[in-house]
Amino acid sequence: MKQYKFGVIGAGNMGMAITEGAVRAGFFTPQQVLLFNRSEEKRAKNAAAGYAVTGDYTEVYQNCDTVVLGVKPQNFDELLPVLAANTPEEKPLLLSIAAGVTFAKMEKALGADTAIIRIMPNTPLMIGEGASALVKNAAAEDGQLDFAVKLFGTMGVTAVFAGEQMLNEVIPYNGSFPAYVYAFADAMVQSAEQHGIGERQALELVCQTMIGSAKMLLAGGKSPAGLIRAVCSPGGTTLEAMNVIETRGLAGILAEASDKCIARAYELGK
């Protein structure tokens, strides 16, 4: 039996969001969690919150039932050989949130018998409103996947895919999508300021409208196209705006952006 139920290698913003979400949902207590961070200051902060901490990430790999790999993709070339040299007799379940780091790369270093679930979360997970895509490797059991789905389900919605390549294909629609939303909001706020509306007031109006619109979409009464038609009164103001959006080719711009995003994800995985 391992000393800790849960561990994080790379307890940064996303790693801590996952940890705190798991603790809030009652999966673990802080005392059952071991966190690695290179920063002594951050380790002290986490220790003050009741978590076990370490400056040696091999301790996390060796002493936890489940381990989140929360380091950046470019750090895996350094990380994996060290973990391979410190493999415990009973390997932990690995939850990797690194974009582009494939099962093949991790299994080559750690062994094909290593249970791994790759997860593509997005940053709203940090406030409990994330959207995460999950895929398991051959060594991971269905029960382990169910555990990961329930864990990330406490921090938003989840989608499970059978093929690993789908984590690349889904990136524009969850992992990268917040940036699209922020870009849209920023453009609308800038436009509002040009018409005499204050930045804070404009941001509140835009954000609340995005929240309400998203909820209407999720309610499922109408398709996106149907909801657009419902707002566009014949000869009205919205129709005038939509004519510009359609003429400028918003759908084509987003399709091209998504294609570029996916292509880059495959490049990172080579």
N, C-alpha and C positions, 0 to 999 in steps of 0.2 A: 504494500500500500504506500502510495506516494505521500510526502509530507504536506503537499499543497494540492488543492483541487484545480486551481487555475493559475496560469502565469502569462506574463506578457514580456516578450523581448522587443523592446522599443516602445516604452510607455510614454509616447508623445500624445498629441491631441486626440488622434483617432484611437490609439490604444487605450487611453484613459477613458474615452467616451464609452468604449465597449465594456471596459471593466466596471465603470460606475453604473452602466445600464444593467449589467448582470447582477451587481450587488443590490441595486434598487428593486429588481424583480425577484430577489430572494434565491437566486441560483447559488450564491456563495456569500460568506461574510468576508469583510476585509482581511481578517486573520487567516483565511483560507487561500489568499491570493499572494503570489510572489511577483514583484515587478522589477524589471531591469531598465535602468536608464543610465546613460553615461554621465549625466549631470548630477553632481553631488547635491546641488541645491534642490533639484527636483526629487531626488531620492529622499531627502529630508522632509520635503513637503508631503510626499506620499506616506512616509513613515508616521508623520504627525496625524495623518488621516486614518491610521490604524492598519495600513497595509504592510506586509513584509516586503523588504527591498533588498536589492543586491547590485553590486557593481560588476558582477561576473555573470554573463548571460548563460554560460553552460550550467549554472546552478538551476536556472529556470527549466532548461531542457531535461535535466536529470531528475528534478524533484516535483514536477507538476503532472497531473493527469491530462490536462488540456493546455496547450500553449499557443498563444496568438503570436504570429510572426508579424510584427508591426513596423519593421525597419523598411527603409526605402529600397526599391528594386536594385539600385546600384550597389547596395551593401551586401547583397546575397553572395557575391563571389568571395567575400571575406568570411561571411557568416557560416555558410554551409560546410566547408571543410573542418572548421572548428567544432561544429556540432557533431559531425561524423566521427571525429576523434574522441568525442565525449558521449557516445551513445549509451544510454542506460539499458539495463537488461529488459525492462519493460518500457517500450517507446510510448511517448505521449501522443495524443491526437493533436495534429497541427492544424491551425486555422490561419491560412495565409491571406493577407489583404493586399499583397504586393501586385500591382498591375504588371503583366508581361512575364512574370516568373512562372514557368510552366511546371506541371507535374514531372515531366521528364527530367528537367534540370534538378529539381529537389530530390527525386527518386534516385538519380544517378549518384548523388552525394550521400543520401541517407538510407538508401535501400528501397526496393520496390514494395517491401512489406510495411512501409511507413504509412499510416493512415493520415491522409491529408485532405482537407476541404479548402478549396480556394473560394474566396469571397470578394466580390466587387461591391463595396459599400459606397455611399456618398457622404459628403460632409454634413448634411442635415441630420445624420445619425447622431451627431454630437448634441442635438437638442431633442432626441427621441423621435425624430420625424424622418428617418432615413429610408432609403430604398436599396436593398441589398440583393445581389444575384449570387447564387451558390452552385458549386459543382463539386462532387466528390471523386476521388480517384478509386481505383479498383480495390485497394487495400482497406478503404474506409467502409464501415458497415452502415447499413440503413439506419440503425439506431443512433449512430454517431451523427449522421446527416440530420436526423430528426432533432437531435439535441441542438445542433448549430442553427437550424431553422427556428426553433423555439427561442433560442438565445437572441438572435438578431431580430426576431419578430417582436421582442419587447422594446425595440428601438425604431420601429417603423414597419414597413412591409418587406416581404421577401419573395423572391422568384427562384425556383430550382430548375436547373437545366441539366440535360443528360450529357451533352458534349462540352469539353473544355473550351473549344473555340468560341462558344457562345459568350464567354466572358469578355472576349474582344468585341464581338458583335453588339453586345448590350451597352458598352461603355458610353456611347453618345446619349443614351436614353436614361441613364441613372448616374454613373460615375462623373461624367463631364457635364451633365445637363444643368446642374446648379449655375455653372458659369454662363450658360446661355441665358438663364433667367435673370441673373444679375446684370448682364449686358443689356437686356431688354429694359429692365427697371431703370438702369442708369440713363439710358437714352430717353425714356419717358420723363424722368425727373428733370433732365437737362432741358427738354422741350417745355415742360411746365414752368421752369424758372424764366424762360424767355417770354412767357406770357404773364409774368408778375406773380406767380405762385411760389411761396417760400419752399426751400429745399425739404425741410422736415415735414411740412404739411403735404407736399407732393408725394414724398416717400410713403407717408401713412396711407394716402388715398390709393396709390399704386399697389402697395403691398396688400392692403385689405381686399382690393379688387381681385388681385391674383389668388388670394386664399379663397374668396367666395367663388370665383370662377372655377377653380380646381375642384371645390366641393360639388359644384353643379355638374361638372364632368363625371365625377365619381358616382354621383347619384344615379347615373345611367338612364335617365329619362330620354335624353336626346344625344345624338352623336355630336362630335365637335362641329361638323358642318351644319347640323340642325340648330345648334346653339348660336352659331354665327348668324344664320338666317333670322333667328328670333330677335337678335339685337339690331339687325339692319332693316329699318323701316324704309319702304320705297321712297326715294328722293330725300332721305334723311342724312344726318351728319355722319353716322357710322358708315353708311354705304360709301360716302365720299372718301372716308379714310381707307376703307377696305379696297377701294379701286386703286389707290396708290400702292398699297401693300401687294396686291395681286400683280399690278403692272411691273413693280420692281422685282417680283419673283421671290418672295420670302420663302416659299416652299423649296424652290431650287437652291437657294442659299443654304438653308438648313440641311438639305440632302447632301450637298457638296461638303459642308462642314462635317457632317456625320461620317461620310465616306473617308475623309482625311483623318478623322479621329480614329476610326477603326484600322485604317492602314498603318497608322503610327503604332497602334497597340500590337499589331503583328510584327512590326519591325523590332519593337522592344523585346519580343519573345524569342528572337533568333539567337 
